[in-house]
């Protein structure tokens, strides 16, 4: 069944709105939108002060989602995120007080400043879209999206995210510094923060996000491209500079991202560039490299060693 043209129009509206507010086209916008369509979560890794928080807020406004920022600190506890059951002596019953995670788009700000115990509180939510508190299961609102930020691991007061936590993120992205033209414009304003974004301008509504997600399944992938992707996956598992390659779950999530990227480009089929361009953002955080090896050069080496389908 072909993808409805209205879906392409909605996606174009989303990206144009984000580019207008962000001040420029950016691969981060496209990968973030594609990740949300694919049902994944986004990890933004960058130095402080380049707009990670504002970008997450932009996404919530464009998509019309309930937004909640959770500031992760070393003393944050799992119950501060998930909520608690409170016992009422008079009635002899427990009442659940939901935590801030019960929103549609969660900004997990500076995730790697929290202890590993608190970081792990997100694992079930990110995988299952519900959380178990006591003897009760509590579904999370849909769509449920986590945009997490983290400072580089060399910064003081950070805890490296474990492999199980990193594996829950569909992509790891970096905003970087803005282009000179955009930065000069912001310097003239001397202000750029979430309050500058009109809260009433929604490109689509939450229900539209849920309706767009099944369109990802309608995107076709040729056998030749499946073979190309599998060759790249196999090389990550056998490469001498990589100790742990792409898992089956990682491979399936990567394929779903490629399909969502095709939709963002208003196509109902995947092309080789969708696979090649997403190889690093979708997989670098999933791989464990040998000591003293840097991820991106090794992955570029893998891309160069596999013939590119024409």
DAPE-V338360 format. One record per pair of residues at least 24 apart in sequence whose ideal C-beta (glycine too) atoms are under 8 Angstrom apart, sorted by sequence separation. I is the first residue (numbers start at 1). J is the second residue. D is the distance in whole Angstrom. If there is no record, write none. Layout:
i->I j->J d->D
i->I j->J d->D
This chain:
i->101 j->125 d->6
i->122 j->146 d->7
i->254 j->278 d->7
i->279 j->303 d->6
i->229 j->254 d->7
i->254 j->279 d->8
i->257 j->282 d->5
i->11 j->37 d->8
i->229 j->255 d->7
i->28 j->55 d->7
i->32 j->59 d->6
i->36 j->63 d->7
i->276 j->303 d->6
i->254 j->282 d->5
i->229 j->258 d->8
i->253 j->282 d->7
i->254 j->283 d->6
i->70 j->100 d->5
i->101 j->131 d->7
i->70 j->101 d->7
i->68 j->100 d->5
i->250 j->282 d->8
i->276 j->308 d->7
i->22 j->55 d->7
i->68 j->101 d->8
i->250 j->283 d->6
i->221 j->255 d->7
i->68 j->103 d->4
i->22 j->58 d->7
i->67 j->103 d->7
i->70 j->106 d->6
i->72 j->108 d->6
i->102 j->138 d->8
i->250 j->286 d->5
i->272 j->308 d->6
i->21 j->58 d->5
i->66 j->103 d->4
i->67 j->104 d->8
i->68 j->105 d->7
i->69 j->106 d->8
i->70 j->107 d->7
i->72 j->109 d->6
i->73 j->110 d->8
i->81 j->118 d->7
i->96 j->133 d->6
i->104 j->141 d->5
i->111 j->148 d->4
i->221 j->258 d->7
i->246 j->283 d->6
i->272 j->309 d->5
i->65 j->103 d->8
i->66 j->104 d->4
i->67 j->105 d->5
i->68 j->106 d->5
i->69 j->107 d->4
i->70 j->108 d->6
i->71 j->109 d->5
i->72 j->110 d->5
i->76 j->114 d->5
i->80 j->118 d->8
i->96 j->134 d->8
i->102 j->140 d->6
i->103 j->141 d->7
i->104 j->142 d->7
i->106 j->144 d->8
i->108 j->146 d->6
i->111 j->149 d->7
i->112 j->150 d->4
i->113 j->151 d->8
i->221 j->259 d->7
i->272 j->310 d->8
i->65 j->104 d->4
i->66 j->105 d->7
i->68 j->107 d->7
i->70 j->109 d->7
i->71 j->110 d->7
i->72 j->111 d->5
i->74 j->113 d->6
i->76 j->115 d->8
i->78 j->117 d->7
i->82 j->121 d->6
i->101 j->140 d->7
i->102 j->141 d->6
i->104 j->143 d->6
i->106 j->145 d->7
i->108 j->147 d->7
i->109 j->148 d->8
i->110 j->149 d->6
i->111 j->150 d->5
i->112 j->151 d->7
i->247 j->286 d->7
i->18 j->58 d->6
i->65 j->105 d->4
i->67 j->107 d->7
i->69 j->109 d->6
i->72 j->112 d->8
i->73 j->113 d->6
i->74 j->114 d->7
i->78 j->118 d->6
i->81 j->121 d->5
i->94 j->134 d->7
i->96 j->136 d->7
i->98 j->138 d->7
i->104 j->144 d->6
i->105 j->145 d->5
i->106 j->146 d->5
i->107 j->147 d->5
i->108 j->148 d->4
i->109 j->149 d->5
i->110 j->150 d->6
i->119 j->159 d->7
i->216 j->256 d->6
i->219 j->259 d->4
i->246 j->286 d->6
i->18 j->59 d->7
i->21 j->62 d->8
i->72 j->113 d->5
i->73 j->114 d->7
i->74 j->115 d->6
i->77 j->118 d->6
i->81 j->122 d->7
i->104 j->145 d->7
i->105 j->146 d->8
i->106 j->147 d->7
i->107 j->148 d->8
i->108 j->149 d->7
i->110 j->151 d->6
i->112 j->153 d->7
i->123 j->164 d->7
i->127 j->168 d->6
i->219 j->260 d->8
i->246 j->287 d->7
i->63 j->105 d->7
i->72 j->114 d->4
i->76 j->118 d->5
i->78 j->120 d->8
i->96 j->138 d->7
i->105 j->147 d->7
i->107 j->149 d->7
i->119 j->161 d->6
i->120 j->162 d->8
i->123 j->165 d->7
i->126 j->168 d->4
i->217 j->259 d->8
i->245 j->287 d->6
i->78 j->121 d->4
i->82 j->125 d->8
i->116 j->159 d->6
i->119 j->162 d->7
i->122 j->165 d->7
i->216 j->259 d->5
i->219 j->262 d->5
i->232 j->275 d->7
i->244 j->287 d->6
i->18 j->62 d->6
i->60 j->104 d->8
i->113 j->157 d->6
i->115 j->159 d->6
i->120 j->164 d->8
i->216 j->260 d->5
i->219 j->263 d->6
i->228 j->272 d->7
i->244 j->288 d->4
i->17 j->62 d->5
i->60 j->105 d->4
i->113 j->158 d->6
i->114 j->159 d->7
i->120 j->165 d->7
i->123 j->168 d->7
i->225 j->270 d->6
i->242 j->287 d->6
i->243 j->288 d->5
i->59 j->105 d->6
i->72 j->118 d->7
i->112 j->158 d->5
i->113 j->159 d->7
i->116 j->162 d->7
i->119 j->165 d->6
i->122 j->168 d->7
i->225 j->271 d->8
i->229 j->275 d->5
i->242 j->288 d->7
i->243 j->289 d->7
i->72 j->119 d->8
i->112 j->159 d->5
i->216 j->263 d->7
i->222 j->269 d->8
i->225 j->272 d->6
i->228 j->275 d->6
i->232 j->279 d->6
i->236 j->283 d->7
i->242 j->289 d->6
i->243 j->290 d->6
i->14 j->62 d->6
i->85 j->133 d->6
i->112 j->160 d->7
i->215 j->263 d->6
i->219 j->267 d->8
i->220 j->268 d->7
i->221 j->269 d->7
i->222 j->270 d->8
i->241 j->289 d->6
i->242 j->290 d->7
i->14 j->63 d->7
i->56 j->105 d->7
i->82 j->131 d->5
i->84 j->133 d->7
i->85 j->134 d->5
i->112 j->161 d->6
i->219 j->268 d->5
i->220 j->269 d->5
i->221 j->270 d->5
i->241 j->290 d->5
i->57 j->107 d->7
i->83 j->133 d->6
i->111 j->161 d->7
i->218 j->268 d->6
i->219 j->269 d->6
i->220 j->270 d->7
i->225 j->275 d->6
i->240 j->290 d->7
i->56 j->107 d->4
i->82 j->133 d->6
i->85 j->136 d->8
i->212 j->263 d->8
i->219 j->270 d->6
i->236 j->287 d->6
i->242 j->293 d->8
i->241 j->293 d->5
i->53 j->107 d->6
i->83 j->138 d->8
i->53 j->109 d->6
i->242 j->298 d->7
i->52 j->109 d->8
i->241 j->298 d->5
i->239 j->298 d->7
i->143 j->206 d->6
i->236 j->299 d->8
i->239 j->302 d->7
i->142 j->206 d->8
i->143 j->209 d->5
i->236 j->302 d->7
i->143 j->210 d->6
i->235 j->302 d->5
i->43 j->111 d->8
i->142 j->210 d->6
i->143 j->213 d->8
i->232 j->302 d->6
i->235 j->305 d->7
i->232 j->303 d->7
i->235 j->306 d->7
i->232 j->306 d->6
i->66 j->141 d->7
i->231 j->306 d->5
i->65 j->143 d->7
i->228 j->306 d->7
i->65 j->145 d->7
i->167 j->247 d->7
i->228 j->308 d->8
i->163 j->244 d->8
i->228 j->309 d->5
i->167 j->249 d->7
i->74 j->157 d->7
i->167 j->250 d->7
i->170 j->253 d->5
i->225 j->309 d->6
i->41 j->126 d->6
i->224 j->309 d->5
i->59 j->145 d->8
i->170 j->256 d->8
i->171 j->257 d->7
i->170 j->257 d->6
i->59 j->147 d->7
i->56 j->147 d->4
i->55 j->147 d->8
i->56 j->149 d->8
i->53 j->149 d->7
i->52 j->149 d->4
i->104 j->206 d->6
i->42 j->145 d->8
i->44 j->147 d->7
i->46 j->149 d->7
i->48 j->151 d->6
i->39 j->143 d->8
i->41 j->145 d->6
i->42 j->146 d->7
i->44 j->148 d->7
i->45 j->149 d->7
i->47 j->151 d->7
i->41 j->146 d->4
i->42 j->147 d->5
i->43 j->148 d->5
i->44 j->149 d->5
i->45 j->150 d->5
i->46 j->151 d->8
i->47 j->152 d->7
i->41 j->147 d->7
i->42 j->148 d->7
i->43 j->149 d->8
i->44 j->150 d->8
i->45 j->151 d->8
i->46 j->152 d->8
i->36 j->143 d->7
i->41 j->148 d->7
i->43 j->150 d->7
i->45 j->152 d->7
i->171 j->278 d->8
i->173 j->281 d->6
i->36 j->145 d->6
i->172 j->281 d->6
i->171 j->281 d->5
i->171 j->282 d->6
i->170 j->282 d->7
i->172 j->284 d->6
i->172 j->285 d->4
i->32 j->147 d->8
i->169 j->285 d->6
i->166 j->285 d->5
i->167 j->286 d->6
i->55 j->175 d->6
i->166 j->286 d->7
i->43 j->166 d->7
i->52 j->175 d->6
i->163 j->286 d->8
i->51 j->175 d->6
i->50 j->175 d->5
i->163 j->288 d->7
i->43 j->169 d->4
i->50 j->176 d->7
i->41 j->168 d->6
i->42 j->169 d->7
i->45 j->172 d->6
i->50 j->177 d->6
i->51 j->178 d->7
i->41 j->169 d->5
i->42 j->170 d->7
i->43 j->171 d->7
i->44 j->172 d->8
i->45 j->173 d->7
i->46 j->174 d->5
i->50 j->178 d->8
i->40 j->169 d->7
i->41 j->170 d->6
i->42 j->171 d->6
i->43 j->172 d->4
i->44 j->173 d->6
i->45 j->174 d->6
i->46 j->175 d->5
i->40 j->170 d->3
i->43 j->173 d->7
i->44 j->174 d->7
i->46 j->176 d->7
i->40 j->171 d->7
i->42 j->173 d->6
i->44 j->175 d->7
i->38 j->170 d->6
i->35 j->170 d->5
i->35 j->171 d->5
i->61 j->197 d->6
i->57 j->194 d->4
i->61 j->198 d->8
i->54 j->192 d->7
i->61 j->199 d->6
i->64 j->202 d->4
i->32 j->171 d->8
i->54 j->193 d->6
i->58 j->197 d->6
i->62 j->201 d->8
i->63 j->202 d->7
i->64 j->203 d->8
i->31 j->171 d->5
i->54 j->194 d->5
i->57 j->197 d->6
i->61 j->201 d->7
i->62 j->202 d->7
i->63 j->203 d->7
i->64 j->204 d->6
i->32 j->173 d->7
i->51 j->192 d->7
i->53 j->194 d->7
i->61 j->202 d->7
i->62 j->203 d->5
i->63 j->204 d->6
i->64 j->205 d->5
i->65 j->206 d->6
i->31 j->173 d->6
i->62 j->204 d->8
i->63 j->205 d->8
i->64 j->206 d->6
i->54 j->197 d->8
i->63 j->206 d->7
i->64 j->208 d->8
i->65 j->209 d->8
i->28 j->173 d->5
i->27 j->173 d->8
i->28 j->174 d->8
i->63 j->209 d->6
i->28 j->175 d->6
i->26 j->175 d->8
i->24 j->178 d->7
i->23 j->178 d->7
i->24 j->179 d->6
i->24 j->181 d->8
i->24 j->182 d->6
i->23 j->182 d->4
i->23 j->185 d->7
i->23 j->186 d->8
i->37 j->209 d->8
i->36 j->209 d->7
i->39 j->213 d->6
i->37 j->212 d->6
i->38 j->213 d->8
i->21 j->197 d->6
i->37 j->213 d->6
i->37 j->215 d->8
i->38 j->216 d->6
i->37 j->216 d->6
i->17 j->201 d->7
i->17 j->203 d->5
i->14 j->203 d->5
i->13 j->203 d->5
i->14 j->204 d->6
i->13 j->204 d->7
i->10 j->203 d->7
i->10 j->204 d->5
i->10 j->208 d->6
i->11 j->212 d->7
i->10 j->212 d->7
i->7 j->211 d->8
i->7 j->212 d->6
i->7 j->215 d->5
i->4 j->215 d->7
i->3 j->215 d->5
i->40 j->253 d->6
i->3 j->218 d->5
i->38 j->253 d->7
i->2 j->218 d->7
i->3 j->219 d->7
i->40 j->256 d->8
i->1 j->218 d->6
i->39 j->256 d->7
i->40 j->257 d->7
i->38 j->256 d->4
i->38 j->257 d->5
i->38 j->259 d->7
i->35 j->257 d->7
i->38 j->260 d->4
i->34 j->257 d->6
i->37 j->260 d->4
i->35 j->260 d->7
i->31 j->257 d->8
i->34 j->260 d->4
i->37 j->263 d->6
i->33 j->260 d->8
i->34 j->261 d->5
i->37 j->264 d->8
i->34 j->263 d->7
i->31 j->261 d->8
i->34 j->264 d->5
i->30 j->261 d->7
i->33 j->264 d->6
i->30 j->264 d->5
i->43 j->285 d->7
i->31 j->278 d->7
i->15 j->264 d->7
i->27 j->277 d->8
i->31 j->281 d->6
i->11 j->263 d->6
i->11 j->264 d->6
i->12 j->266 d->7
i->8 j->263 d->7
i->11 j->266 d->7
i->7 j->263 d->7
i->8 j->266 d->4
i->3 j->263 d->7
i->3 j->268 d->4
i->2 j->268 d->6
